[in-house]
Structures are given as structure tokens and as C-alpha cells.
Amino acid sequence: MPSFLKDLTPFYGTGEKNSDGKTLEQFLEEYDPGRYPSPGCTTDAVVFSYSGRKLTENTSFKVLLIKRKNHPGIGFWALPGGFADMKENLEETARRELEEETGVKGLAVEQFACYGDWDRDPRTRVITTAYMALTDEESIRVRAGDDAADAAWFRVSVEEERRSENEKETEICYVLNAENAENRIRLKARVVRRETKGLIREKKYTVSDGGGIAVDHAAIIVQAFLLLKERLAGSCGQI
């Protein structure tokens, strides 16, 4: 098949032929991208909002969620997100999906995690890249669109419920509370964080009870929330 890219300059290496005597162009002509099963690639965006002029570690936050109007997770609340186009950078996907599903645009987004358990989606193997953003709630207007039946702000809090520790790892169970008072919606999920000790630390967030939040999105929200709070605590108390 023809090369996926027009400019092959960065990919010539030393310019030699491979063990089959083929140039890069010849190799690409015969390459079959369907030879190996390929996972789907998505992004999910955790958008936090706040009120007031200053941010401190005591600032309360809201998170933007959409209500899914299609399978999987129909009727559950989820993060805005979706599949990446073939010629689209991941941060572009995150911004596009955010705008399509909520009407929110123009925000800076930061990649902070990747969730790729093989059984996280019944449609196919789907790996998602998680992004986070922060905005003043009064500066944007939210509307539902695309795959979203509704879009709304939920006041969010994360509390540590229990902790256990040994010489190898630490395990913490968090309770995620998300409430939309206007529509009288309360979501309560539980997320477990496991982190090994040492110079190389394996860290994983898993959902033990989704509480009406789709897939593993409660874990993604908790990870983003803790990261945001950690940065605020380390910013000398004020931004």
C-alpha cells in the first residue's frame, strides 16, 4: 500500500536496504497494516471548573460530565471523549470531542494518564489517553451534543476511605462524590489506588464501584483530582 505519509525523510535511517533487499519505499508498498489486530484509540477529558478569583488548596471544584445516549454505558454519566481520527494529534482529538459533546472550546489540555486494560470496552480493544483542563465556570457555556444526551457540571470531592500498607506497596480506597444540585443527581463511586514502593513505582487506579459513572471514568477523575490538589498544595497555598 502507499505510504501513510508523504514525506519519508525522517524515516530513512542509514538509507540501507533491509534483509530482504528492499528500500523503505518498497517495504511500505508491500506492508499490510491489517496484518496485526489494532486497538482503537480514544481520548477522555477531565474538565474542572472553579468560582472566584484565586485558586487555593481549599478551592472547591466541579467536573464536566455528559450523559451517554448510546451503548456502551447508555444512561450513565461519563467524561467527554471519543475516537481519534487517523490524521489528528491526540490533544486535537481531546479538544474536538470536548467541543462536539459539550460546546466547550479553547481550553488548554494536559495529558496525564493512559488507561488500556484489554477488557475496558465491549466493542473492541480501546486504549484511551486522559487529558485534564481547568477553567473559570463563568467563562464558558455548556451544551449537550453529538453522543451526549445531556452535559452538566457536578460538584466533585474525593475522600480517602481506607489505607493499607506493607513493605512492597500502598493501597488506598477513595470515595468519589459528584453532585448536580439543580437536577438532584448524586453519583458516588469507589476507586482503589495501588502503588508499589521503590525507585520504579507501578501505580494504578481501578474502579471497585462505578456508582453510575461509565466504564473506568471514576478512576480517571480521581487521578486527575488528586493531581490537581497536589499541585495546589505545593504552590505555596495560592495561584
KOLPAKE-879684 format. One record per atom (N, C-alpha, C): residue in one letter; x, y, z. Coordinates in steps of 0.001 Angstrom, whole numbers, padded with zeros to 6 digits, always signed. Layout:
# KOLPAKE-879684
AXYZ...
***
This chain:
# KOLPAKE-879684
M+000838-001189+000000M+000000+000000+000000M+000877+001244+000000P+000344+002389-000479P+001134+003624-000463P+001469+004032+000963S+002536+004787+001101S+002933+005240+002418S+001841+006087+003058F+001678+005955+004364F+000702+006754+005117F+001091+008231+005111L+002401+008500+004978L+002912+009868+004982L+003532+010214+003631K+003466+011486+003277K+004058+011931+002024K+005565+012112+002153D+005997+012661+003257D+007423+012944+003463D+008040+011812+004282L+008919+011044+003654L+009561+009912+004321L+010948+010253+004861T+011372+011497+004692T+012728+011885+005058T+013136+011459+006471P+012285+011640+007508P+012731+011291+008863P+012859+009791+009119F+012473+008953+008128F+012370+007517+008379F+013368+006662+007595Y+014300+007308+006900Y+015243+006550+006085Y+016330+005859+006906G+016561+006295+008143G+017643+005701+008913G+018971+005949+008230T+019752+004868+008067T+021043+004994+007383T+020907+004924+005867G+019701+004673+005369G+019472+004623+003929G+019733+003263+003303E+020135+002274+004109E+020434+000945+003560E+019157+000143+003322K+019285-000950+002601K+018161-001846+002372K+018053-002827+003528N+016849-003414+003708N+016671-004379+004799N+017172-005761+004382S+016953-006746+005223S+017482-008095+004959S+016846-008746+003741D+015676-008229+003317D+015024-008749+002106D+015440-007977+000861G+016380-007035+001036G+016868-006262-000100G+015921-005167-000545K+015070-004699+000340K+014066-003704-000028K+014411-002324+000526T+014120-001320-000276T+014228+000055+000201T+013015+000360+001079L+013040+001515+001737L+011896+001907+002562L+010634+002001+001716E+010734+002571+000513E+009569+002700-000357E+009005+001325-000727Q+009880+000378-001064Q+009430-000969-001430Q+008801-001684-000237F+009405-001508+000917F+008863-002104+002141F+007442-001597+002411L+007244-000282+002273L+005937+000301+002541L+004896-000097+001507E+005311-000272+000268E+004378-000696-000780E+003757-002050-000460E+004535-002921+000182E+004064-004275+000466E+003541-004435+001893Y+003660-003387+002690Y+003260-003501+004097Y+001751-003561+004228D+001261-004494+005033D-000174-004665+005271D-000495-004229+006697P-001122-003054+006897P-001426-002599+008251P-002463-003463+008958G-003169-004292+008200G-004158-005179+008799G-003580-006520+009239R-002268-006648+009114R-001631-007921+009489R-001771-008196+010982Y-001709-007140+011757Y-001846-007279+013211Y-003120-006569+013663P-003895-007186+014561P-005082-006516+015090P-004692-005216+015780S-005414-004146+015482S-005068-002835+016041S-006144-002378+017020P-005746-001913+018197P-006730-001393+019152P-007260-000040+018714G-008452+000312+019207G-008980+001639+018985G-008290+002631+019907C-008194+003869+019466C-007509+004908+020243C-008488+006050+020515T-008708+006367+021788T-009615+007444+022165T-008925+008424+023104T-009599+009532+023359T-009197+010449+024425T-010405+010704+025314D-010141+011015+026577D-011173+011442+027520D-010656+012673+028243A-011535+013634+028476A-011113+014905+029071A-011791+015134+030413V-010970+015366+031442V-011470+015740+032757V-011372+017262+032858V-012515+017934+032738V-012535+019395+032777V-013058+019844+034140F-012200+020513+034886F-012586+021058+036186F-012908+022540+036041S-013867+022997+036846S-014157+024427+036894S-014153+024899+038338Y-013972+026196+038505Y-013942+026794+039834Y-014601+028169+039763S-014965+028701+040926S-015506+030048+041023S-014597+030874+041917G-014503+032156+041634G-013641+033016+042435G-012404+033440+041679R-011710+034422+042222R-010547+034971+041531R-009265+034193+041785K-009179+033548+042953K-007931+032882+043302K-008149+031400+043557L-007152+030632+043198L-007159+029189+043445L-006281+028876+044651T-006808+028110+045591T-006008+027637+046717T-006285+026158+046891E-005563+025525+047813E-005780+024102+048032E-007150+023817+048638N-007841+024845+049105N-009181+024678+049663N-010282+025000+048658T-009905+025368+047446T-010894+025663+046413T-011726+024429+046109S-013040+024610+045967S-013906+023503+045566S-014035+023506+044040F-014190+022321+043476F-014221+022184+042021F-015473+021454+041555K-015800+021723+040301K-016826+020954+039605K-016161+020228+038440V-016762+019114+038021V-016251+018371+036872V-017356+018286+035832L-016984+018392+034576L-017940+018375+033476L-018182+016938+033013L-019436+016498+033087L-019803+015142+032672L-020902+015192+031621I-020934+014164+030789I-022005+014014+029806I-022794+012753+030127K-024061+012757+029782K-024894+011571+029946K-024924+010832+028620R-024487+009579+028630R-024375+008825+027386R-025751+008452+026853K-025959+008714+025544K-027233+008381+024923K-027140+007153+024025N-025986+006487+024044N-025817+005275+023238N-025004+004261+024015H-025021+003010+023546H-024203+001959+024149H-022729+002207+023824P-021801+001738+024632P-021980+001108+025951P-022111+002169+027051G-022679+001756+028174G-022848+002678+029289G-023998+003648+029086I-024994+003270+028277I-026109+004157+027994I-026797+004589+029297G-027069+005874+029410G-027713+006419+030595G-026769+006755+031735F-025532+006285+031672F-024543+006603+032709F-023877+007939+032365W-023272+008528+033395W-022527+009765+033205W-021065+009429+032909A-020466+010205+032024A-019119+009888+031541A-018349+011163+031241L-017062+010994+030999L-016222+012099+030551L-016423+012331+029059P-016375+013569+028607P-016435+013805+027166P-015190+013246+026484G-015412+012527+025397G-014287+011925+024691G-014754+011115+023503G-013808+010551+022764G-014153+009743+021608G-012921+009315+020844F-013147+008712+019688F-012077+008116+018901F-011275+009162+018129A-009977+008912+018053A-009072+009797+017313A-009180+009516+015816D-009156+010584+015026D-009078+010425+013583D-007663+009991+013198M-007532+009419+012005M-006241+008886+011588M-005163+009961+011475K-005536+011152+011059K-004550+012220+010914K-004922+013375+011849E-004852+013055+013137E-005213+014021+014166E-004369+013736+015393N-003687+014749+015909N-002928+014573+017140N-003878+014396+018308L-003415+013723+019360L-004318+013359+020452L-004905+014572+021165E-004110+015620+021366E-004669+016800+022022E-005739+017455+021150E-005606+017308+019832E-006637+017804+018920E-007912+016986+019063T-007753+015677+019236T-008924+014827+019473T-009633+015230+020750A-008858+015449+021805A-009450+015820+023087A-010236+017119+022957R-009681+018100+022281R-010378+019374+022123R-011609+019233+021222R-011475+018479+020136R-012594+018312+019206R-013770+017605+019876E-013487+016497+020562E-014551+015749+021213E-015208+016569+022324L-014405+017337+023032L-014942+018189+024087L-015912+019205+023495E-015545+019805+022381E-016419+020790+021758E-017668+020134+021170E-017505+018970+020512E-018645+018303+019898E-019676+017850+020924E-019211+017410+022080E-020128+016831+023057E-020631+017824+024104T-019896+018922+024314T-020301+019869+025364T-020344+021319+024907G-019806+021625+023735G-019749+023001+023271G-018590+023791+023842V-017800+023191+024706V-016678+023879+025336V-015465+023844+024402K-014847+024996+024185K-013679+025030+023311K-012677+026064+023799G-011456+025957+023269G-010430+026938+023562G-009661+026713+024841L-009808+025542+025475L-009109+025285+026723L-007752+024627+026483A-006796+024942+027337A-005530+024214+027334A-005769+022841+027953V-005205+021804+027351V-005390+020445+027859V-004026+019818+028126E-003954+019046+029214E-002704+018386+029596E-002911+016879+029677Q-002064+016131+028999Q-002109+014669+029070Q-001514+014208+030408F-002238+013342+031124F-001726+012927+032425F-001801+011419+032668A-002473+010654+031819A-002581+009217+032075A-003024+008486+030820C-002824+007180+030843C-003296+006292+029779C-003967+005099+030440Y-005174+004765+029985Y-005913+003620+030508Y-006115+002613+029378G-005566+001415+029570G-005564+000474+028458G-005830-000970+028800D-006529-001266+029914D-006880-002661+030197D-007660-003238+029017W-007348-004463+028651W-007911-005026+027419W-009426-005190+027478D-009992-005283+028683D-011427-005547+028804D-012225-004307+029207R-011712-003123+028933R-012397-001906+029374R-013514-001460+028432D-013674-002096+027274D-014716-001708+026319D-015210-002951+025584P-016546-003162+025487P-017057-004366+024834P-017030-004305+023311R-016789-003141+022727R-016819-003018+021273R-015563-003587+020627T-014429-003261+021223T-013131-003725+020738T-012098-003318+021776R-010863-003664+021541R-009790-003220+022423R-009637-001712+022257V-009878-000955+023318V-009813+000505+023252V-008850+001028+024309I-007872+001792+023869I-006915+002436+024760I-007218+003928+024760T-007407+004508+025940T-007715+005930+025997T-006590+006714+026650T-006352+007885+026135T-005396+008824+026707T-006180+009906+027428A-005871+010115+028703A-006639+011042+029523A-005990+012419+029567Y-006821+013435+029421Y-006387+014823+029486Y-007157+015534+030595M-006579+016608+031105M-007268+017417+032086M-007189+018882+031691A-008201+019644+032121A-008252+021068+031834A-008882+021770+033018L-008670+023076+033091L-009171+023869+034211L-009695+025185+033671T-010871+025593+034162T-011463+026827+033672T-012298+027500+034747D-012491+028781+034594D-013447+029525+035410D-014836+029193+034872E-015708+028697+035733E-017021+028232+035291E-017818+029323+034581E-017658+030563+034996E-018445+031646+034421E-018002+032028+033020S-016831+031555+032601S-016287+031975+031311S-016727+031089+030155I-017415+029990+030437I-017828+029091+029367I-019292+028707+029513R-019880+028296+028411R-021264+027838+028403R-021300+026404+027891V-022017+025545+028597V-022061+024118+028269V-023379+023777+027573R-023283+022968+026527R-024484+022437+025866R-024185+021012+025416A-025183+020146+025449A-025002+018752+025036A-025050+018632+023519G-024250+017712+022977G-024251+017476+021542G-023643+016133+021216D-023682+015746+019934D-023086+014508+019440D-023607+013298+020204D-022740+012556+020905D-023141+011341+021608D-023666+011614+023017A-023867+012872+023371A-024284+013215+024728A-025768+013532+024778A-026494+012865+025699A-027899+013186+025925A-028039+014415+026803D-027016+014691+027587D-027011+015845+028473D-025567+016137+028849A-025308+017360+029261A-023985+017759+029747A-024187+018689+030926A-023460+018460+032012A-023699+019240+033218A-022463+019259+034104W-022398+020292+034945W-021349+020399+035946W-021771+019666+037216F-020844+018924+037798F-021067+018214+039053F-020025+018672+040067R-020493+019127+041222R-019548+019443+042289R-018883+018143+042720V-017559+018153+042788V-016818+016910+042987V-015941+016983+044225S-015869+015859+044925S-014963+015734+046068S-014428+014313+046100V-013235+014161+046648V-012598+012851+046777V-012123+012702+048211E-012552+011642+048857E-012181+011408+050253E-011519+010042+050395E-010490+009993+051219E-009836+008719+051499E-010689+007926+052484E-011031+006691+052103E-011885+005860+052945E-011076+004893+053799R-010060+004310+053223R-009205+003390+053982R-007845+003319+053308R-006857+002864+054080R-005491+002759+053581R-004821+001545+054204S-004080+000826+053395S-003268-000277+053901S-001895-000192+053258E-000896-000673+053984E+000475-000507+053513E+001341-001641+054009N+002248-002093+053159N+003268-003052+053575N+004592-002629+052961E+005599-003489+053051E+006927-003090+052587E+007012-002982+051059K+006014-003522+050353K+006066-003533+048891K+005161-002492+048234E+003971-002249+048819E+003040-001351+048157E+002095-000669+049140T+001455+000393+048631T+000422+001114+049371T-000887+001000+048607E-001956+000736+049334E-003278+000655+048720E-004217+001622+049434I-004870+002491+048657I-005784+003477+049210I-007119+003378+048482C-008196+003364+049252C-009537+003371+048671C-010114+004768+048824Y-010532+005358+047698Y-011117+006696+047696Y-012611+006621+047384V-013360+007542+047964V-014769+007711+047633V-014897+008978+046800L-015453+008838+045610L-015685+009968+044716L-017155+010363+044799N-017410+011590+045176N-018774+012119+045209N-018915+013193+044143A-019980+013074+043340A-020269+014073+042317A-021750+014406+042395E-022053+015695+042534E-023445+016097+042740E-023818+017273+041844N-024959+017118+041174N-025552+018211+040431N-026852+018573+041150A-026801+019640+041944A-027938+020002+042789A-029152+020415+041970E-028920+021076+040843E-030021+021574+040022E-030937+020442+039558N-030322+019319+039156N-031101+018181+038660N-031245+017057+039686R-030775+017340+040902R-030869+016389+042001R-030239+015038+041649I-029031+015127+041103I-028303+013910+040721I-027108+013768+041647R-026983+012603+042251R-025844+012311+043112R-025185+011017+042650L-023900+011093+042416L-023128+009930+041999L-022074+009644+043062K-021908+008378+043390K-020922+008002+044401K-020183+006756+043933A-018903+006903+043709A-018090+005797+043211A-016929+005533+044161R-016365+004343+044045R-015183+003981+044840R-014056+003566+043908V-012888+004102+044203V-011712+003867+043371V-010558+003440+044255V-009841+002416+043816V-008688+001915+044568V-007406+002303+043836R-006501+002887+044592R-005188+003246+044052R-004134+002338+044676R-003380+001663+043828R-002282+000809+044291R-000976+001348+043721E+000026+001478+044609E+001318+001996+044174E+002432+001228+044865T+003341+000700+044040T+004476-000028+044600T+005516+000957+045097K+006402+000478+045947K+007452+001315+046509K+008768+001058+045786G+009692+001996+045906G+010992+001847+045265G+011223+002940+044251L+012346+002855+043547L+012674+003851+042542L+011729+003793+041352I+011333+002566+040967I+010357+002376+039893I+009023+002033+040542R+008025+002878+040343R+006758+002716+041055R+005615+002442+040082E+005053+001257+040203E+003857+000946+039438E+002661+001551+040166K+001879+002335+039425K+000726+002998+040023K-000497+002721+039155K-001584+002311+039803K-002797+002017+039041K-004029+002402+039832Y-004982+003025+039122Y-006277+003375+039686Y-007328+002456+039061T-008111+001779+039884T-009154+000898+039383T-010474+001202+040086V-011567+000974+039387V-012900+001227+039928V-013412-000025+040622S-013794+000106+041883S-014428-001009+042581S-015944-000874+042570D-016445+000362+042442D-017876+000621+042335D-018064+001897+041529G-018604+001749+040314G-018722+002903+039425G-019763+003918+039848G-020787+003492+040560G-021793+004409+041083G-022506+005242+040040G-022755+004692+038856G-023442+005435+037800G-022530+006205+036876I-021213+006073+037078I-020235+006693+036190I-019678+005614+035267A-019657+005884+033976A-019361+004866+032972A-017923+004358+033039V-017792+003097+032656V-016507+002419+032441V-015551+002653+033613D-014334+003142+033313D-013329+003425+034334D-013166+004928+034555H-014181+005688+034175H-014056+007137+034236H-013969+007672+035653A-014536+006958+036619A-014385+007392+038016A-012914+007365+038425A-012185+006352+037972A-010752+006264+038282A-009982+007408+037633I-010330+007742+036397I-009661+008834+035695I-009915+010157+036406I-011146+010362+036854I-011492+011602+037569I-010707+011705+038870V-010659+010613+039637V-009944+010624+040914V-008466+010923+040693Q-007861+010298+039711Q-006441+010538+039449Q-006193+012002+039101A-007045+012572+038258A-006885+013968+037876A-007111+014897+039067F-008118+014614+039874F-008443+015445+041032F-007289+015462+042026L-006728+014306+042324L-005615+014237+043270L-004391+014966+042740L-004151+014884+041442L-003030+015595+040837L-003222+017103+040951L-004431+017561+040684L-004723+018991+040777L-004542+019494+042204K-005068+018745+043171K-004953+019141+044568K-003494+019120+045033E-002735+018156+044552E-001314+018075+044906E-000557+019299+044410R-000869+019748+043220R-000197+020920+042667R-000585+022183+043431L-001847+022271+043796L-002290+023440+044564L-001621+023481+045932A-001504+022310+046550A-000867+022250+047880A+000601+022644+047805G+001227+022401+046669G+002645+022718+046513G+002924+024077+045925S+001873+024871+045738S+002052+026178+045100S+002077+027325+046112C+002506+026993+047331C+002572+027983+048413C+001192+028499+048770G+000174+027644+048528G-001172+027953+049002G-001991+028846+048102Q-001415+029364+047006Q-002207+030304+046204Q-001655+030416+044792I-002591+030494+043828I-002213+030740+042434I-002955+031989+041943
***
